[in-house]
Amino acid sequence: MIRLDNVTKIYKGETRAVDGVSLNIQKGEFVFLVGESGSGKSTMLRLLTAEELATTGQVHVAGKDLSRISSGRVPYLRRNIGSVFQDFKLLPQKTVYENVAFALQVIGRPKNIVTTQVPAILDLVGLSHKQKSFPDELSGGEQQRVSIARAFVNRPLILLADEPTGNLDPNTAQEIMRLLDRINGTGTTVVMATHDQTIVDQMRRRVVALHAGQVVRDEQHGVYE
Amino acid sequence: MAGFLGRTGYFVHETWINIRRNLTLTVAAILTVAVGVMLVGLGLMARSASTNALGRWQGGVQFEIFLEPNIAGGQIDALGQELRNHPDIERIQYITKDQAFELLEEMLVDEPELLAEVSIESLPSSYRIVPRFAEGELIESLAAQFRQRPGVYSVETGRQQVDAIREWFNSFRWIVLLMSIVLAAASTLLIFNMIRVAMFARRREIEVMKLVGATNSFIRLPFILEGMLHGLAGGIVGAVAAGVLRNHVEELFGRSEILAFFRSFTVTSSQFNTAILATVIMGVVVGALGSAFAAGRFLDV
C-alpha cells in the first residue's frame, strides 16, 4: 500500500528532514511513527500526500509512483487518503454535518451519496446527536471525531494521522484510539505520527522510530522506547 | 444530472458568499470596470457616428465662395450669373454682409465682447453653392475654377472641414482607446486583487479542499465565476451609462444651433446594439482574465 525506497527529503538545500528511509507498509496495517520533534515524522506524512516531493528516492502510495505523478492527478491520489491533524482543521462557520459533507461535495459526489454517507459516518463516530452543532460548541475530543469522520467519509484506503491525540486529555485520547482502531478494522491502512508513549505502549502495533530523519527501529508489536 | 445541479448550486452559493464578504472591494471593481467599458462603448459609437457623418459629407454637399470685402457690386452680379448658368451647379444662395453678421451673432451669442470687435463692413459676403452631384472630385474642380477669380477671397469646400473633422475624430478615437486600455488594465488588476483577497479569506476552506482531493479547477471555478460576475455587472452598468450618454448627447446636438453641425453624428440602432454588446462582453472578459490570473497564481497544489 505504501512503499518508500531510499527516500531523502532536503529542505532548502541543507536540512535533511528525511534521510535515506526505506519502508514497506502493507494494506490493513496500523503503524505508529514515533520520534522527537524534528525527527521527520510530519515530513514523512507530507511525502505520502504529495504535499512534498522526495528529493531523491521513490515514494509509492496506492500503486502510484509519486515522483512521476502529474499535478493534475494529485487530487485523485488524495481521495484515497484521509488526513487527520492535531489541530483538527475544521471549518468554524460550518456545522458538524456540513464539515463532513464538504469533503464529499468538493470532490463532486452526488447529493444522494452525501445524504446517506454523512449520517452513517457520524453514527460511526458517535456524533449523530451533534450534527447541527458548530465546532466551537464541541469538546476537543468531539472535534477530533468530526475530523476523523471527514477523513473517513469517502472510505479512503489509507488514513494518515499527525499527532491526533496531541491536544487531548488521556481519556479522550483513548476514545480517539478506539475509533482509529475500528477504522483500521475495516481494512483501512492507518499511519499515525505520535509522541504519546502511553498509547503506543498500550496498542502494541507496528512501531517505526525515527531519529534525525532515519529509521532507527521498526518492530511489529513495538513499544515507544 | 442531479450531481451537476448539486454542483451548480454549490458554485452559485460559494460565489454569492464571496461577493457578500467583500462588498466595498466588489463595488470598487464593478465601478472601475463600468467606467472602462463605458469608454469602450462610447468610443465604438463615436467611431460609427463619425463614419456615418463623414460618409454623408464625403462629397461635401455644398461649398462657399467668400468675396473680397471691397468687391464692386457689378462683379458680384457677374459672378452670380456665371454660377447660376454653370452646368454643374444646382442652385446658389447669396449671403450679404448683414446676413453674415446675423449668422455670426448667433454663433457668438455667449461672447458679446468678441462680437463687438467685428464690424459688418469687415465681413465678406459670399455665395453658398449646391453642386448638381455631391462628388468630392467635382467640388474640388469647381472650387479650383473660382478660387483665382478677381474679387474672390477664398473658397471653402466641405472636404477641408471633413478632413479636419476626420483628423479630430481619429485623435479622439486614439485617446478613447488609450484610456480604455488603461482602465481595462486597472479593472483587471482590481479584480485580480479582489480575488486574491477572497482566496485569502477562504484559505482554510481551500486547504481542506486540497486535503480531501478537490481538483484545482473545482477550487478555482467559484473564484473565476465571481470575477466574471463582477465583470458582467460592470459591463452592464457601463453599457447603460453609455446608452444614457448617447441619448443625452444626441438630444443636445439636436437642440443646440451651435452644435447643429453634429446632427449628422448619429448611430443606427444596430451599431448601437453592437457597441453595447461589445461593452458587456468586454466587462466579462476583463473579469474572467483578472480572476483566472489570480486563481492560477495562488492555487498551486
Interface residues (C-beta under 8 A of the other chain):
Chain A: T49 A50 S71 G72 V74 P75 Y76 L77 R78 R79 I81 S83 K89 L91 F102 A103 Q105 V106 I107 G108 R109 P110 K111 N112 R150 A151 N154
Chain B: A2 G3 G6 R7 Y10 R204 E205 E207 V208 M209 K210 L211 V212 G213 A214 T215 N216 F218 I219 D300 V301
